[in-house]
Amino acid sequence: MLKIGKTKLKNILLFLIIIASGSAFLKLSEEILSKESIVGIDQAVANWIYTLRSPFLNDVMKVITSLGSVWAVLGILVVLAFVLYFLKK
């Protein structure tokens, strides 16, 4: 039986994940640029989300959106760095 070390196996798995992700990204890019089937799916999902609209969910989504701002991400990273630092101690 072929023996492969854990590190080599992890590297092979990582390589395959990168290749699969790149392939999926390229396929999705191609469909978006050619405006094929993805537009229909996108429109159906958008219409479904519009049916869920309410003032409360609008506020929730605004908070979620603000978490992607530079200052929010920076704050989250600083907190995470402290947590990881103290967990390692």
C-alpha positions as a Markdown table, in Angstrom:
| # | Residue | x | y | z |
|---|---|---|---|---|
| 1 | Met | 0.0 | 0.0 | 0.0 |
| 2 | Leu | 1.2 | 3.5 | -0.8 |
| 3 | Lys | 2.2 | 5.5 | 2.2 |
| 4 | Ile | 1.8 | 9.3 | 2.1 |
| 5 | Gly | 2.7 | 11.5 | 5.0 |
| 6 | Lys | 0.1 | 13.7 | 6.6 |
| 7 | Thr | 1.8 | 16.9 | 5.4 |
| 8 | Lys | 1.9 | 15.7 | 1.8 |
| 9 | Leu | -1.7 | 14.6 | 2.0 |
| 10 | Lys | -2.8 | 18.0 | 3.3 |
| 11 | Asn | -0.9 | 19.7 | 0.5 |
| 12 | Ile | -2.5 | 17.6 | -2.1 |
| 13 | Leu | -5.9 | 18.2 | -0.6 |
| 14 | Leu | -5.3 | 22.0 | -0.5 |
| 15 | Phe | -4.1 | 21.9 | -4.1 |
| 16 | Leu | -7.3 | 20.1 | -5.2 |
| 17 | Ile | -9.5 | 22.6 | -3.2 |
| 18 | Ile | -7.7 | 25.5 | -4.9 |
| 19 | Ile | -8.1 | 24.0 | -8.4 |
| 20 | Ala | -11.8 | 23.2 | -7.7 |
| 21 | Ser | -12.5 | 26.7 | -6.4 |
| 22 | Gly | -10.7 | 28.3 | -9.3 |
| 23 | Ser | -12.7 | 26.2 | -11.7 |
| 24 | Ala | -16.0 | 27.1 | -10.1 |
| 25 | Phe | -15.0 | 30.8 | -10.1 |
| 26 | Leu | -14.2 | 30.7 | -13.8 |
| 27 | Lys | -17.4 | 28.9 | -14.7 |
| 28 | Leu | -19.5 | 31.3 | -12.7 |
| 29 | Ser | -17.6 | 34.3 | -14.3 |
| 30 | Glu | -18.3 | 32.9 | -17.7 |
| 31 | Glu | -22.0 | 32.5 | -17.0 |
| 32 | Ile | -22.3 | 36.0 | -15.6 |
| 33 | Leu | -20.4 | 37.5 | -18.6 |
| 34 | Ser | -22.6 | 35.6 | -21.0 |
| 35 | Lys | -25.8 | 36.4 | -19.0 |
| 36 | Glu | -27.0 | 32.8 | -19.3 |
| 37 | Ser | -28.8 | 30.8 | -16.7 |
| 38 | Ile | -27.4 | 32.5 | -13.7 |
| 39 | Val | -29.5 | 35.6 | -14.3 |
| 40 | Gly | -32.7 | 33.6 | -14.0 |
| 41 | Ile | -31.6 | 32.0 | -10.7 |
| 42 | Asp | -30.3 | 35.4 | -9.4 |
| 43 | Gln | -33.7 | 37.0 | -10.2 |
| 44 | Ala | -35.6 | 34.2 | -8.6 |
| 45 | Val | -33.6 | 34.5 | -5.4 |
| 46 | Ala | -33.9 | 38.3 | -5.3 |
| 47 | Asn | -37.7 | 38.0 | -5.8 |
| 48 | Trp | -37.9 | 35.5 | -2.9 |
| 49 | Ile | -35.8 | 37.8 | -0.6 |
| 50 | Tyr | -38.0 | 40.8 | -1.5 |
| 51 | Thr | -41.0 | 38.8 | -0.2 |
| 52 | Leu | -39.3 | 38.6 | 3.2 |
| 53 | Arg | -38.8 | 42.3 | 3.6 |
| 54 | Ser | -39.8 | 44.0 | 6.8 |
| 55 | Pro | -38.6 | 47.0 | 8.8 |
| 56 | Phe | -36.9 | 44.8 | 11.4 |
| 57 | Leu | -35.1 | 42.6 | 8.8 |
| 58 | Asn | -34.0 | 45.8 | 7.0 |
| 59 | Asp | -32.4 | 47.0 | 10.2 |
| 60 | Val | -30.7 | 43.6 | 10.7 |
| 61 | Met | -29.4 | 43.6 | 7.2 |
| 62 | Lys | -28.0 | 47.1 | 7.7 |
| 63 | Val | -26.1 | 45.9 | 10.8 |
| 64 | Ile | -24.8 | 42.9 | 8.9 |
| 65 | Thr | -23.7 | 45.1 | 6.0 |
| 66 | Ser | -21.9 | 47.5 | 8.3 |
| 67 | Leu | -19.9 | 44.6 | 9.6 |
| 68 | Gly | -18.1 | 44.6 | 6.3 |
| 69 | Ser | -16.8 | 48.2 | 6.7 |
| 70 | Val | -13.1 | 48.8 | 7.2 |
| 71 | Trp | -13.5 | 49.9 | 10.8 |
| 72 | Ala | -15.7 | 46.9 | 11.8 |
| 73 | Val | -13.3 | 44.4 | 10.1 |
| 74 | Leu | -10.3 | 46.0 | 11.8 |
| 75 | Gly | -12.0 | 45.9 | 15.2 |
| 76 | Ile | -12.9 | 42.3 | 14.8 |
| 77 | Leu | -9.4 | 41.4 | 13.7 |
| 78 | Val | -7.9 | 43.2 | 16.8 |
| 79 | Val | -10.3 | 41.4 | 19.1 |
| 80 | Leu | -9.5 | 38.1 | 17.5 |
| 81 | Ala | -5.8 | 38.7 | 17.7 |
| 82 | Phe | -6.1 | 39.4 | 21.5 |
| 83 | Val | -8.2 | 36.3 | 22.0 |
| 84 | Leu | -5.8 | 34.1 | 20.0 |
| 85 | Tyr | -2.8 | 35.6 | 21.8 |
| 86 | Phe | -4.3 | 34.9 | 25.3 |
| 87 | Leu | -5.5 | 31.4 | 24.3 |
| 88 | Lys | -2.0 | 30.5 | 23.2 |
| 89 | Lys | -0.5 | 31.6 | 26.5 |
